[in-house]
Amino acid sequence: MSDHIPPCPECDSEYTYEDGSSVVCPMCGHEWIPGAADDATAAEEAAPTFRDAVGNELIDGDTVTTTENLPVKGGSPIKRGTKVAKIKLLDVPVNGHDISATVPGAGQMYLKTSVVKKV
């Protein structure tokens, strides 16, 4: 390893130390191998996966159905089994919702992946 020990990627502490081939942070207890953790983190950030209520992977443009009745503020609830086409997965969730879609009879809204099932 080099003479420079990187700061902790979890808590940004500068008090890290080498322990064999890994680096340890005494402040938060995080342990990592420099370079390997960065590669894994970059891969996770580059390709987040979205799963429906039963574990199927979702992609932009999929058609889903709702798995439960969903309340709508100021409107009629969305009934279980409502088909929603051409979903858009959000890179940044909005109040815990990860899908943007146009729901028939309700209009444009956000949905959670936990309440939909891929068709």
KOLGU-4560 file (N, C-alpha, C; in nm, 3 decimals, padded with zeros to 5 digits):
<recs>
<n_xx: 00.084 n_yy: -00.119 n_zz: 00.000 ca_xx: 00.000 ca_yy: 00.000 ca_zz: 00.000 c_xx: 00.088 c_yy: 00.124 c_zz: 00.000 mol: A seq: 1 type: MET>
<n_xx: 00.030 n_yy: 00.235 n_zz: -00.034 ca_xx: 00.105 ca_yy: 00.360 ca_zz: -00.036 c_xx: 00.119 c_yy: 00.415 c_zz: 00.104 mol: A seq: 2 type: SER>
<n_xx: 00.203 n_yy: 00.520 n_zz: 00.114 ca_xx: 00.223 ca_yy: 00.584 ca_zz: 00.244 c_xx: 00.100 c_yy: 00.661 c_zz: 00.289 mol: A seq: 3 type: ASP>
<n_xx: 00.015 n_yy: 00.700 n_zz: 00.193 ca_xx: -00.105 ca_yy: 00.777 ca_zz: 00.227 c_xx: -00.222 c_yy: 00.681 c_zz: 00.253 mol: A seq: 4 type: HIS>
<n_xx: -00.279 n_yy: 00.691 n_zz: 00.371 ca_xx: -00.395 ca_yy: 00.609 ca_zz: 00.405 c_xx: -00.518 c_yy: 00.695 c_zz: 00.385 mol: A seq: 5 type: ILE>
<n_xx: -00.614 n_yy: 00.648 n_zz: 00.303 ca_xx: -00.732 ca_yy: 00.730 ca_zz: 00.273 c_xx: -00.824 c_yy: 00.748 c_zz: 00.393 mol: A seq: 6 type: PRO>
<n_xx: -00.901 n_yy: 00.858 n_zz: 00.396 ca_xx: -00.998 ca_yy: 00.876 ca_zz: 00.504 c_xx: -01.113 c_yy: 00.776 c_zz: 00.489 mol: A seq: 7 type: PRO>
<n_xx: -01.189 n_yy: 00.756 n_zz: 00.594 ca_xx: -01.300 ca_yy: 00.662 ca_zz: 00.593 c_xx: -01.410 c_yy: 00.709 c_zz: 00.497 mol: A seq: 8 type: CYS>
<n_xx: -01.456 n_yy: 00.621 n_zz: 00.406 ca_xx: -01.563 ca_yy: 00.660 ca_zz: 00.314 c_xx: -01.700 c_yy: 00.668 c_zz: 00.381 mol: A seq: 9 type: PRO>
<n_xx: -01.713 n_yy: 00.612 n_zz: 00.501 ca_xx: -01.841 ca_yy: 00.615 ca_zz: 00.573 c_xx: -01.857 c_yy: 00.741 c_zz: 00.657 mol: A seq: 10 type: GLU>
<n_xx: -01.755 n_yy: 00.772 n_zz: 00.739 ca_xx: -01.768 ca_yy: 00.886 ca_zz: 00.832 c_xx: -01.668 c_yy: 00.997 c_zz: 00.806 mol: A seq: 11 type: CYS>
<n_xx: -01.580 n_yy: 00.979 n_zz: 00.705 ca_xx: -01.481 ca_yy: 01.078 ca_zz: 00.664 c_xx: -01.374 c_yy: 01.104 c_zz: 00.770 mol: A seq: 12 type: ASP>
<n_xx: -01.356 n_yy: 01.010 n_zz: 00.862 ca_xx: -01.254 ca_yy: 01.025 ca_zz: 00.966 c_xx: -01.115 c_yy: 01.010 c_zz: 00.905 mol: A seq: 13 type: SER>
<n_xx: -01.021 n_yy: 01.088 n_zz: 00.952 ca_xx: -00.884 ca_yy: 01.079 ca_zz: 00.904 c_xx: -00.799 c_yy: 00.984 c_zz: 00.988 mol: A seq: 14 type: GLU>
<n_xx: -00.857 n_yy: 00.923 n_zz: 01.091 ca_xx: -00.783 ca_yy: 00.837 ca_zz: 01.183 c_xx: -00.785 c_yy: 00.690 c_zz: 01.142 mol: A seq: 15 type: TYR>
<n_xx: -00.781 n_yy: 00.662 n_zz: 01.012 ca_xx: -00.783 ca_yy: 00.525 ca_zz: 00.964 c_xx: -00.645 c_yy: 00.463 c_zz: 00.974 mol: A seq: 16 type: THR>
<n_xx: -00.641 n_yy: 00.329 n_zz: 00.976 ca_xx: -00.512 ca_yy: 00.260 ca_zz: 00.982 c_xx: -00.519 c_yy: 00.132 c_zz: 00.899 mol: A seq: 17 type: TYR>
<n_xx: -00.401 n_yy: 00.085 n_zz: 00.857 ca_xx: -00.392 ca_yy: -00.036 ca_zz: 00.778 c_xx: -00.394 c_yy: -00.158 c_zz: 00.869 mol: A seq: 18 type: GLU>
<n_xx: -00.462 n_yy: -00.263 n_zz: 00.823 ca_xx: -00.465 ca_yy: -00.390 ca_zz: 00.895 c_xx: -00.452 c_yy: -00.498 c_zz: 00.788 mol: A seq: 19 type: ASP>
<n_xx: -00.330 n_yy: -00.535 n_zz: 00.758 ca_xx: -00.307 ca_yy: -00.628 ca_zz: 00.648 c_xx: -00.332 c_yy: -00.556 c_zz: 00.516 mol: A seq: 20 type: GLY>
<n_xx: -00.418 n_yy: -00.613 n_zz: 00.432 ca_xx: -00.447 ca_yy: -00.550 ca_zz: 00.303 c_xx: -00.567 c_yy: -00.456 c_zz: 00.311 mol: A seq: 21 type: SER>
<n_xx: -00.634 n_yy: -00.450 n_zz: 00.425 ca_xx: -00.751 ca_yy: -00.363 ca_zz: 00.439 c_xx: -00.718 c_yy: -00.241 c_zz: 00.523 mol: A seq: 22 type: SER>
<n_xx: -00.811 n_yy: -00.146 n_zz: 00.522 ca_xx: -00.801 ca_yy: -00.024 ca_zz: 00.601 c_xx: -00.919 c_yy: -00.022 c_zz: 00.697 mol: A seq: 23 type: VAL>
<n_xx: -00.896 n_yy: 00.020 n_zz: 00.821 ca_xx: -00.998 ca_yy: 00.018 ca_zz: 00.926 c_xx: -01.016 c_yy: 00.158 c_zz: 00.982 mol: A seq: 24 type: VAL>
<n_xx: -01.141 n_yy: 00.193 n_zz: 01.011 ca_xx: -01.171 ca_yy: 00.321 ca_zz: 01.075 c_xx: -01.205 c_yy: 00.294 c_zz: 01.222 mol: A seq: 25 type: CYS>
<n_xx: -01.127 n_yy: 00.347 n_zz: 01.317 ca_xx: -01.158 ca_yy: 00.324 ca_zz: 01.457 c_xx: -01.278 c_yy: 00.405 c_zz: 01.508 mol: A seq: 26 type: PRO>
<n_xx: -01.319 n_yy: 00.505 n_zz: 01.430 ca_xx: -01.430 ca_yy: 00.590 ca_zz: 01.472 c_xx: -01.566 c_yy: 00.522 c_zz: 01.451 mol: A seq: 27 type: MET>
<n_xx: -01.585 n_yy: 00.460 n_zz: 01.333 ca_xx: -01.715 ca_yy: 00.399 ca_zz: 01.304 c_xx: -01.707 c_yy: 00.248 c_zz: 01.286 mol: A seq: 28 type: CYS>
<n_xx: -01.584 n_yy: 00.193 n_zz: 01.279 ca_xx: -01.568 ca_yy: 00.049 ca_zz: 01.266 c_xx: -01.572 c_yy: -00.002 c_zz: 01.122 mol: A seq: 29 type: GLY>
<n_xx: -01.586 n_yy: 00.088 n_zz: 01.025 ca_xx: -01.591 ca_yy: 00.047 ca_zz: 00.884 c_xx: -01.456 c_yy: -00.009 c_zz: 00.842 mol: A seq: 30 type: HIS>
<n_xx: -01.460 n_yy: -00.119 n_zz: 00.765 ca_xx: -01.338 ca_yy: -00.182 ca_zz: 00.715 c_xx: -01.353 c_yy: -00.203 c_zz: 00.565 mol: A seq: 31 type: GLU>
<n_xx: -01.250 n_yy: -00.170 n_zz: 00.487 ca_xx: -01.257 ca_yy: -00.184 ca_zz: 00.343 c_xx: -01.119 c_yy: -00.206 c_zz: 00.284 mol: A seq: 32 type: TRP>
<n_xx: -01.118 n_yy: -00.253 n_zz: 00.159 ca_xx: -00.995 ca_yy: -00.268 ca_zz: 00.083 c_xx: -00.992 c_yy: -00.154 c_zz: -00.018 mol: A seq: 33 type: ILE>
<n_xx: -00.895 n_yy: -00.065 n_zz: -00.009 ca_xx: -00.890 ca_yy: 00.049 ca_zz: -00.101 c_xx: -00.892 c_yy: 00.002 c_zz: -00.246 mol: A seq: 34 type: PRO>
<n_xx: -00.973 n_yy: 00.067 n_zz: -00.328 ca_xx: -00.985 ca_yy: 00.032 ca_zz: -00.468 c_xx: -01.100 c_yy: -00.065 c_zz: -00.492 mol: A seq: 35 type: GLY>
<n_xx: -01.105 n_yy: -00.174 n_zz: -00.417 ca_xx: -01.210 ca_yy: -00.274 ca_zz: -00.435 c_xx: -01.345 c_yy: -00.220 c_zz: -00.393 mol: A seq: 36 type: ALA>
<n_xx: -01.351 n_yy: -00.151 n_zz: -00.280 ca_xx: -01.478 ca_yy: -00.095 ca_zz: -00.231 c_xx: -01.526 c_yy: 00.015 c_zz: -00.325 mol: A seq: 37 type: ALA>
<n_xx: -01.432 n_yy: 00.095 n_zz: -00.377 ca_xx: -01.470 ca_yy: 00.202 ca_zz: -00.469 c_xx: -01.532 c_yy: 00.145 c_zz: -00.596 mol: A seq: 38 type: ASP>
<n_xx: -01.475 n_yy: 00.037 n_zz: -00.649 ca_xx: -01.528 ca_yy: -00.026 ca_zz: -00.769 c_xx: -01.668 c_yy: -00.081 c_zz: -00.745 mol: A seq: 39 type: ASP>
<n_xx: -01.690 n_yy: -00.147 n_zz: -00.631 ca_xx: -01.821 ca_yy: -00.204 ca_zz: -00.599 c_xx: -01.924 c_yy: -00.094 c_zz: -00.579 mol: A seq: 40 type: ALA>
<n_xx: -01.886 n_yy: 00.013 n_zz: -00.510 ca_xx: -01.978 ca_yy: 00.124 ca_zz: -00.486 c_xx: -02.015 c_yy: 00.192 c_zz: -00.617 mol: A seq: 41 type: THR>
<n_xx: -01.918 n_yy: 00.212 n_zz: -00.705 ca_xx: -01.945 ca_yy: 00.275 ca_zz: -00.834 c_xx: -02.040 c_yy: 00.190 c_zz: -00.917 mol: A seq: 42 type: ALA>
<n_xx: -02.024 n_yy: 00.058 n_zz: -00.914 ca_xx: -02.112 ca_yy: -00.031 ca_zz: -00.989 c_xx: -02.254 c_yy: -00.024 c_zz: -00.935 mol: A seq: 43 type: ALA>
<n_xx: -02.270 n_yy: -00.019 n_zz: -00.802 ca_xx: -02.403 ca_yy: -00.010 ca_zz: -00.742 c_xx: -02.470 c_yy: 00.121 c_zz: -00.779 mol: A seq: 44 type: GLU>
<n_xx: -02.395 n_yy: 00.232 n_zz: -00.773 ca_xx: -02.452 ca_yy: 00.362 ca_zz: -00.803 c_xx: -02.486 c_yy: 00.375 c_zz: -00.952 mol: A seq: 45 type: GLU>
<n_xx: -02.409 n_yy: 00.311 n_zz: -01.038 ca_xx: -02.430 ca_yy: 00.323 ca_zz: -01.181 c_xx: -02.555 c_yy: 00.246 c_zz: -01.227 mol: A seq: 46 type: ALA>
<n_xx: -02.586 n_yy: 00.135 n_zz: -01.162 ca_xx: -02.697 ca_yy: 00.053 ca_zz: -01.208 c_xx: -02.786 c_yy: 00.008 c_zz: -01.093 mol: A seq: 47 type: ALA>
<n_xx: -02.868 n_yy: 00.099 n_zz: -01.040 ca_xx: -02.958 ca_yy: 00.055 ca_zz: -00.933 c_xx: -03.064 c_yy: -00.039 c_zz: -00.992 mol: A seq: 48 type: PRO>
<n_xx: -03.104 n_yy: -00.137 n_zz: -00.914 ca_xx: -03.209 ca_yy: -00.227 ca_zz: -00.961 c_xx: -03.336 c_yy: -00.200 c_zz: -00.883 mol: A seq: 49 type: THR>
<n_xx: -03.446 n_yy: -00.208 n_zz: -00.954 ca_xx: -03.577 ca_yy: -00.186 ca_zz: -00.894 c_xx: -03.653 c_yy: -00.317 c_zz: -00.902 mol: A seq: 50 type: PHE>
<n_xx: -03.715 n_yy: -00.357 n_zz: -00.792 ca_xx: -03.790 ca_yy: -00.483 ca_zz: -00.787 c_xx: -03.933 c_yy: -00.454 c_zz: -00.746 mol: A seq: 51 type: ARG>
<n_xx: -04.026 n_yy: -00.530 n_zz: -00.807 ca_xx: -04.167 ca_yy: -00.513 ca_zz: -00.772 c_xx: -04.199 c_yy: -00.588 c_zz: -00.643 mol: A seq: 52 type: ASP>
<n_xx: -04.326 n_yy: -00.595 n_zz: -00.608 ca_xx: -04.369 ca_yy: -00.655 ca_zz: -00.482 c_xx: -04.333 c_yy: -00.802 c_zz: -00.469 mol: A seq: 53 type: ALA>
<n_xx: -04.315 n_yy: -00.871 n_zz: -00.582 ca_xx: -04.283 ca_yy: -01.014 ca_zz: -00.576 c_xx: -04.140 c_yy: -01.044 c_zz: -00.618 mol: A seq: 54 type: VAL>
<n_xx: -04.059 n_yy: -00.941 n_zz: -00.642 ca_xx: -03.917 ca_yy: -00.959 ca_zz: -00.669 c_xx: -03.876 c_yy: -00.954 c_zz: -00.815 mol: A seq: 55 type: GLY>
<n_xx: -03.968 n_yy: -00.929 n_zz: -00.906 ca_xx: -03.932 ca_yy: -00.916 ca_zz: -01.047 c_xx: -03.860 c_yy: -00.785 c_zz: -01.070 mol: A seq: 56 type: ASN>
<n_xx: -03.756 n_yy: -00.786 n_zz: -01.155 ca_xx: -03.683 ca_yy: -00.664 ca_zz: -01.185 c_xx: -03.767 c_yy: -00.576 c_zz: -01.278 mol: A seq: 57 type: GLU>
<n_xx: -03.773 n_yy: -00.446 n_zz: -01.246 ca_xx: -03.847 ca_yy: -00.350 ca_zz: -01.327 c_xx: -03.751 c_yy: -00.265 c_zz: -01.407 mol: A seq: 58 type: LEU>
<n_xx: -03.795 n_yy: -00.226 n_zz: -01.529 ca_xx: -03.718 ca_yy: -00.134 ca_zz: -01.612 c_xx: -03.813 c_yy: -00.027 c_zz: -01.666 mol: A seq: 59 type: ILE>
<n_xx: -03.756 n_yy: 00.083 n_zz: -01.713 ca_xx: -03.838 ca_yy: 00.189 ca_zz: -01.772 c_xx: -03.923 c_yy: 00.132 c_zz: -01.886 mol: A seq: 60 type: ASP>
<n_xx: -04.049 n_yy: 00.174 n_zz: -01.891 ca_xx: -04.139 ca_yy: 00.131 ca_zz: -01.997 c_xx: -04.220 c_yy: 00.007 c_zz: -01.966 mol: A seq: 61 type: GLY>
<n_xx: -04.193 n_yy: -00.059 n_zz: -01.854 ca_xx: -04.270 ca_yy: -00.178 ca_zz: -01.816 c_xx: -04.415 c_yy: -00.143 c_zz: -01.789 mol: A seq: 62 type: ASP>
<n_xx: -04.500 n_yy: -00.246 n_zz: -01.796 ca_xx: -04.640 ca_yy: -00.235 ca_zz: -01.756 c_xx: -04.655 c_yy: -00.311 c_zz: -01.626 mol: A seq: 63 type: THR>
<n_xx: -04.722 n_yy: -00.249 n_zz: -01.528 ca_xx: -04.741 ca_yy: -00.311 ca_zz: -01.396 c_xx: -04.888 c_yy: -00.303 c_zz: -01.357 mol: A seq: 64 type: VAL>
<n_xx: -04.927 n_yy: -00.381 n_zz: -01.256 ca_xx: -05.059 ca_yy: -00.369 ca_zz: -01.196 c_xx: -05.040 c_yy: -00.342 c_zz: -01.047 mol: A seq: 65 type: THR>
<n_xx: -05.137 n_yy: -00.272 n_zz: -00.989 ca_xx: -05.129 ca_yy: -00.244 ca_zz: -00.845 c_xx: -05.166 c_yy: -00.370 c_zz: -00.768 mol: A seq: 66 type: THR>
<n_xx: -05.101 n_yy: -00.392 n_zz: -00.654 ca_xx: -05.126 ca_yy: -00.512 ca_zz: -00.575 c_xx: -05.220 c_yy: -00.488 c_zz: -00.458 mol: A seq: 67 type: THR>
<n_xx: -05.259 n_yy: -00.362 n_zz: -00.439 ca_xx: -05.352 ca_yy: -00.329 ca_zz: -00.331 c_xx: -05.426 c_yy: -00.201 c_zz: -00.365 mol: A seq: 68 type: GLU>
<n_xx: -05.534 n_yy: -00.172 n_zz: -00.295 ca_xx: -05.605 ca_yy: -00.045 ca_zz: -00.313 c_xx: -05.516 c_yy: 00.066 c_zz: -00.259 mol: A seq: 69 type: ASN>
<n_xx: -05.501 n_yy: 00.174 n_zz: -00.337 ca_xx: -05.413 ca_yy: 00.284 ca_zz: -00.298 c_xx: -05.493 c_yy: 00.411 c_zz: -00.278 mol: A seq: 70 type: LEU>
<n_xx: -05.485 n_yy: 00.472 n_zz: -00.159 ca_xx: -05.558 ca_yy: 00.597 ca_zz: -00.136 c_xx: -05.495 c_yy: 00.710 c_zz: -00.216 mol: A seq: 71 type: PRO>
<n_xx: -05.579 n_yy: 00.803 n_zz: -00.262 ca_xx: -05.532 ca_yy: 00.920 ca_zz: -00.336 c_xx: -05.588 c_yy: 01.043 c_zz: -00.267 mol: A seq: 72 type: VAL>
<n_xx: -05.501 n_yy: 01.137 n_zz: -00.231 ca_xx: -05.547 ca_yy: 01.259 ca_zz: -00.166 c_xx: -05.639 c_yy: 01.335 c_zz: -00.260 mol: A seq: 73 type: LYS>
<n_xx: -05.758 n_yy: 01.367 n_zz: -00.213 ca_xx: -05.852 ca_yy: 01.446 ca_zz: -00.290 c_xx: -05.914 c_yy: 01.374 c_zz: -00.408 mol: A seq: 74 type: GLY>
<n_xx: -05.906 n_yy: 01.242 n_zz: -00.411 ca_xx: -05.963 ca_yy: 01.167 ca_zz: -00.523 c_xx: -06.006 c_yy: 01.028 c_zz: -00.483 mol: A seq: 75 type: GLY>
<n_xx: -06.057 n_yy: 00.956 n_zz: -00.579 ca_xx: -06.098 ca_yy: 00.819 ca_zz: -00.556 c_xx: -05.975 c_yy: 00.730 c_zz: -00.545 mol: A seq: 76 type: SER>
<n_xx: -05.982 n_yy: 00.625 n_zz: -00.463 ca_xx: -05.867 ca_yy: 00.536 ca_zz: -00.451 c_xx: -05.841 c_yy: 00.460 c_zz: -00.581 mol: A seq: 77 type: PRO>
<n_xx: -05.717 n_yy: 00.421 n_zz: -00.600 ca_xx: -05.680 ca_yy: 00.339 ca_zz: -00.714 c_xx: -05.706 c_yy: 00.195 c_zz: -00.672 mol: A seq: 78 type: ILE>
<n_xx: -05.787 n_yy: 00.125 n_zz: -00.749 ca_xx: -05.826 ca_yy: -00.012 ca_zz: -00.713 c_xx: -05.714 c_yy: -00.111 c_zz: -00.741 mol: A seq: 79 type: LYS>
<n_xx: -05.712 n_yy: -00.215 n_zz: -00.659 ca_xx: -05.617 ca_yy: -00.325 ca_zz: -00.677 c_xx: -05.637 c_yy: -00.384 c_zz: -00.817 mol: A seq: 80 type: ARG>
<n_xx: -05.526 n_yy: -00.412 n_zz: -00.887 ca_xx: -05.533 ca_yy: -00.470 ca_zz: -01.020 c_xx: -05.535 c_yy: -00.368 c_zz: -01.132 mol: A seq: 81 type: GLY>
<n_xx: -05.529 n_yy: -00.238 n_zz: -01.099 ca_xx: -05.527 ca_yy: -00.135 ca_zz: -01.203 c_xx: -05.397 c_yy: -00.147 c_zz: -01.283 mol: A seq: 82 type: THR>
<n_xx: -05.410 n_yy: -00.154 n_zz: -01.415 ca_xx: -05.294 ca_yy: -00.169 ca_zz: -01.502 c_xx: -05.236 c_yy: -00.031 c_zz: -01.533 mol: A seq: 83 type: LYS>
<n_xx: -05.105 n_yy: -00.018 n_zz: -01.513 ca_xx: -05.034 ca_yy: 00.107 ca_zz: -01.538 c_xx: -04.924 c_yy: 00.077 c_zz: -01.639 mol: A seq: 84 type: VAL>
<n_xx: -04.931 n_yy: 00.142 n_zz: -01.756 ca_xx: -04.834 ca_yy: 00.117 ca_zz: -01.863 c_xx: -04.726 c_yy: 00.224 c_zz: -01.867 mol: A seq: 85 type: ALA>
<n_xx: -04.615 n_yy: 00.189 n_zz: -01.927 ca_xx: -04.503 ca_yy: 00.280 ca_zz: -01.954 c_xx: -04.455 c_yy: 00.355 c_zz: -01.829 mol: A seq: 86 type: LYS>
<n_xx: -04.416 n_yy: 00.278 n_zz: -01.726 ca_xx: -04.365 ca_yy: 00.340 ca_zz: -01.604 c_xx: -04.228 c_yy: 00.402 c_zz: -01.628 mol: A seq: 87 type: ILE>
<n_xx: -04.194 n_yy: 00.499 n_zz: -01.547 ca_xx: -04.062 ca_yy: 00.564 ca_zz: -01.550 c_xx: -04.002 c_yy: 00.548 c_zz: -01.412 mol: A seq: 88 type: LYS>
<n_xx: -03.887 n_yy: 00.480 n_zz: -01.402 ca_xx: -03.819 ca_yy: 00.462 ca_zz: -01.274 c_xx: -03.737 c_yy: 00.586 c_zz: -01.242 mol: A seq: 89 type: LEU>
<n_xx: -03.745 n_yy: 00.631 n_zz: -01.118 ca_xx: -03.679 ca_yy: 00.755 ca_zz: -01.076 c_xx: -03.541 c_yy: 00.727 c_zz: -01.019 mol: A seq: 90 type: LEU>
<n_xx: -03.441 n_yy: 00.804 n_zz: -01.062 ca_xx: -03.306 ca_yy: 00.791 ca_zz: -01.007 c_xx: -03.303 c_yy: 00.837 c_zz: -00.862 mol: A seq: 91 type: ASP>
<n_xx: -03.382 n_yy: 00.941 n_zz: -00.832 ca_xx: -03.390 ca_yy: 00.994 ca_zz: -00.696 c_xx: -03.535 c_yy: 00.980 c_zz: -00.650 mol: A seq: 92 type: VAL>
<n_xx: -03.561 n_yy: 00.896 n_zz: -00.548 ca_xx: -03.699 ca_yy: 00.877 ca_zz: -00.501 c_xx: -03.762 c_yy: 01.007 c_zz: -00.452 mol: A seq: 93 type: PRO>
<n_xx: -03.894 n_yy: 01.018 n_zz: -00.469 ca_xx: -03.970 ca_yy: 01.133 ca_zz: -00.423 c_xx: -04.060 c_yy: 01.085 c_zz: -00.310 mol: A seq: 94 type: VAL>
<n_xx: -04.028 n_yy: 01.126 n_zz: -00.188 ca_xx: -04.104 ca_yy: 01.084 ca_zz: -00.069 c_xx: -04.122 c_yy: 00.932 c_zz: -00.063 mol: A seq: 95 type: ASN>
<n_xx: -04.017 n_yy: 00.857 n_zz: -00.095 ca_xx: -04.022 ca_yy: 00.711 ca_zz: -00.088 c_xx: -04.083 c_yy: 00.644 c_zz: -00.209 mol: A seq: 96 type: GLY>
<n_xx: -04.124 n_yy: 00.721 n_zz: -00.308 ca_xx: -04.184 ca_yy: 00.667 ca_zz: -00.430 c_xx: -04.076 c_yy: 00.658 c_zz: -00.538 mol: A seq: 97 type: HIS>
<n_xx: -04.067 n_yy: 00.542 n_zz: -00.606 ca_xx: -03.962 ca_yy: 00.526 ca_zz: -00.706 c_xx: -04.011 c_yy: 00.516 c_zz: -00.849 mol: A seq: 98 type: ASP>
<n_xx: -04.141 n_yy: 00.530 n_zz: -00.872 ca_xx: -04.198 ca_yy: 00.520 ca_zz: -01.006 c_xx: -04.280 c_yy: 00.645 c_zz: -01.036 mol: A seq: 99 type: ILE>
<n_xx: -04.264 n_yy: 00.696 n_zz: -01.157 ca_xx: -04.350 ca_yy: 00.803 ca_zz: -01.207 c_xx: -04.432 c_yy: 00.741 c_zz: -01.318 mol: A seq: 100 type: SER>
<n_xx: -04.564 n_yy: 00.760 n_zz: -01.315 ca_xx: -04.650 ca_yy: 00.696 ca_zz: -01.414 c_xx: -04.781 c_yy: 00.773 c_zz: -01.428 mol: A seq: 101 type: ALA>
<n_xx: -04.850 n_yy: 00.746 n_zz: -01.538 ca_xx: -04.984 ca_yy: 00.799 ca_zz: -01.557 c_xx: -05.081 c_yy: 00.686 c_zz: -01.529 mol: A seq: 102 type: THR>
<n_xx: -05.158 n_yy: 00.701 n_zz: -01.422 ca_xx: -05.253 ca_yy: 00.598 ca_zz: -01.379 c_xx: -05.389 c_yy: 00.628 c_zz: -01.441 mol: A seq: 103 type: VAL>
<n_xx: -05.449 n_yy: 00.531 n_zz: -01.512 ca_xx: -05.579 ca_yy: 00.554 ca_zz: -01.574 c_xx: -05.683 c_yy: 00.599 c_zz: -01.470 mol: A seq: 104 type: PRO>
<n_xx: -05.751 n_yy: 00.707 n_zz: -01.499 ca_xx: -05.854 ca_yy: 00.759 ca_zz: -01.409 c_xx: -05.801 c_yy: 00.845 c_zz: -01.296 mol: A seq: 105 type: GLY>
<n_xx: -05.669 n_yy: 00.849 n_zz: -01.276 ca_xx: -05.613 ca_yy: 00.927 ca_zz: -01.166 c_xx: -05.509 c_yy: 01.028 c_zz: -01.214 mol: A seq: 106 type: ALA>
<n_xx: -05.452 n_yy: 01.007 n_zz: -01.333 ca_xx: -05.353 ca_yy: 01.100 ca_zz: -01.387 c_xx: -05.211 c_yy: 01.068 c_zz: -01.347 mol: A seq: 107 type: GLY>
<n_xx: -05.124 n_yy: 01.167 n_zz: -01.366 ca_xx: -04.981 ca_yy: 01.152 ca_zz: -01.338 c_xx: -04.958 c_yy: 01.147 c_zz: -01.187 mol: A seq: 108 type: GLN>
<n_xx: -04.881 n_yy: 01.047 n_zz: -01.142 ca_xx: -04.849 ca_yy: 01.036 ca_zz: -00.998 c_xx: -04.728 c_yy: 00.948 c_zz: -00.977 mol: A seq: 109 type: MET>
<n_xx: -04.682 n_yy: 00.944 n_zz: -00.852 ca_xx: -04.570 ca_yy: 00.860 ca_zz: -00.811 c_xx: -04.625 c_yy: 00.737 c_zz: -00.741 mol: A seq: 110 type: TYR>
<n_xx: -04.558 n_yy: 00.623 n_zz: -00.765 ca_xx: -04.595 ca_yy: 00.497 ca_zz: -00.701 c_xx: -04.471 c_yy: 00.436 c_zz: -00.637 mol: A seq: 111 type: LEU>
<n_xx: -04.491 n_yy: 00.344 n_zz: -00.544 ca_xx: -04.383 ca_yy: 00.271 ca_zz: -00.483 c_xx: -04.371 c_yy: 00.134 c_zz: -00.550 mol: A seq: 112 type: LYS>
<n_xx: -04.248 n_yy: 00.087 n_zz: -00.567 ca_xx: -04.230 ca_yy: -00.043 ca_zz: -00.629 c_xx: -04.289 c_yy: -00.155 c_zz: -00.543 mol: A seq: 113 type: THR>
<n_xx: -04.304 n_yy: -00.131 n_zz: -00.414 ca_xx: -04.357 ca_yy: -00.233 ca_zz: -00.324 c_xx: -04.507 c_yy: -00.258 c_zz: -00.340 mol: A seq: 114 type: SER>
<n_xx: -04.577 n_yy: -00.175 n_zz: -00.418 ca_xx: -04.722 ca_yy: -00.192 ca_zz: -00.435 c_xx: -04.761 c_yy: -00.220 c_zz: -00.581 mol: A seq: 115 type: VAL>
<n_xx: -04.662 n_yy: -00.261 n_zz: -00.661 ca_xx: -04.692 ca_yy: -00.295 ca_zz: -00.800 c_xx: -04.632 c_yy: -00.431 c_zz: -00.834 mol: A seq: 116 type: VAL>
<n_xx: -04.689 n_yy: -00.494 n_zz: -00.938 ca_xx: -04.640 ca_yy: -00.623 ca_zz: -00.985 c_xx: -04.627 c_yy: -00.613 c_zz: -01.137 mol: A seq: 117 type: LYS>
<n_xx: -04.512 n_yy: -00.659 n_zz: -01.189 ca_xx: -04.487 ca_yy: -00.656 ca_zz: -01.333 c_xx: -04.584 c_yy: -00.749 c_zz: -01.404 mol: A seq: 118 type: LYS>
<n_xx: -04.636 n_yy: -00.704 n_zz: -01.519 ca_xx: -04.731 ca_yy: -00.784 ca_zz: -01.597 c_xx: -04.654 c_yy: -00.877 c_zz: -01.688 mol: A seq: 119 type: VAL>
</recs>
